[in-house]
Amino acid sequence: RDHSAAWQAQVPRSRKRKLKRKRTRRPVPNLLSVDRMFDVVVDDSIRVSPPAVLYHYTNWDGARGILTSQHFRARAHQFTNDAAELKTADDVVLDVARDLRGGVSGIVGNVLDLFLEKFPDMSVGHIMTVYLACFSMARDDPEQWRRYGENGHGVCLGIRVLDEPGPVSPEFGSTLVKVEYSESSLRESVKRSFHQLLSLVARAELTRQNVELGLNALNRVAAFTSIAAKQPQWAVEQEFRHVTVLHKNSTITPEYLECDGKRVPYLRVLVRAGGKRIALAEIVIGPDQDPVEAMGRMQAILGDAGYQPNDPEYPRIELSHMRTS
């Protein structure tokens, strides 16, 4: 102590001030101001570039209901025609997490251990209902006519995908998701996003708050992956899906409709904000019906729904060139 005091006495006053400033400027651990960086990585992992037009195949009653109400019906994921809905990607997500877990320690190891432990109970299909309105990139497609266009006796609505803000509400969240059918593409996407997120986690101090932030980010990527994944046999659909999730304290109550002997929950979802009409690029009349009668019928529906021929939302009406039989 005496030696230290003697040394301090010999240091010029200005030098003492510099020493003091250096001591107070030591880097302070950043308690994940990287949480915003997590949001950027998650947003990048789910961002899609949809085509200018998406197609919705339906029967005449469905088309009239959509155009007159200006809503689409989004079906609860448990009642779609795919028994593996929101489960297809589970094994891929877990395999990627296990591979990344090997050889890491510290906060990254903690986050991955918790993710692997909790994922079976925290997967999106297990903890919430996801409502899906489905569209296709396939125009005038015979397979779509058979499956969803009343075997060629229905219609196909060509919906413009506009670069404008969609409806916003404290009651729900919505987004447009491109469906991925390739397991190898899913695996690469999850691996890339998880690696980016865990690189951010590795910068943080090992605290409960930081572990929870990292775990939450991984769960969000896993949730969007599950929503976007379907098995390869569905690839013919070329699907984009409009996804809606009700917030925890939402007061919205789903409708229930009878379908194949089941009471199926639906939500009515808007695709445009501010009372704007659905923007139609075209409407294709199904192939197996009288073209003159069908054209007149569709023009009448559009008129009843408030569409006028000079409106920018008014579609051209065309006849299908396909044959479904």
HELIX and SHEET records of a PDB file:
HELIX    1   1 ASP A    2  GLN A   10  1                                   9    
HELIX    2   2 ARG A   13  THR A   24  1                                  12    
HELIX    3   3 ASP A   35  ILE A   46  1                                  12    
HELIX    4   4 TRP A   60  SER A   69  1                                  10    
HELIX    5   5 HIS A   77  PHE A   79  5                                   3    
HELIX    6   6 ASP A   90  ARG A  101  1                                  12    
HELIX    7   7 GLY A  106  MET A  122  1                                  17    
HELIX    8   8 VAL A  124  ILE A  127  1                                   4    
HELIX    9   9 PRO A  142  TYR A  148  1                                   7    
HELIX   10  10 GLU A  150  GLY A  152  5                                   3    
HELIX   11  11 GLU A  183  VAL A  201  1                                  19    
HELIX   12  12 ARG A  208  ALA A  228  1                                  21    
HELIX   13  13 PRO A  232  GLU A  237  5                                   6    
HELIX   14  14 PRO A  291  ASP A  304  1                                  14    
SHEET    1   A 4 VAL A  53  THR A  58  0                                        
SHEET    2   A 4 VAL A 155  ARG A 160 -1                                        
SHEET    3   A 4 LEU A 280  ILE A 285 -1                                        
SHEET    4   A 4 ARG A 316  LEU A 319  1                                        
SHEET    1   B 6 PHE A 172  LYS A 178  0                                        
SHEET    2   B 6 GLU A 239  LEU A 246 -1                                        
SHEET    3   B 6 TYR A 131  SER A 136 -1                                        
SHEET    4   B 6 PHE A  72  ALA A  76 -1                                        
SHEET    5   B 6 LYS A 262  VAL A 269 -1                                        
SHEET    6   B 6 GLU A 255  CYS A 259 -1                                        
END                                                                             
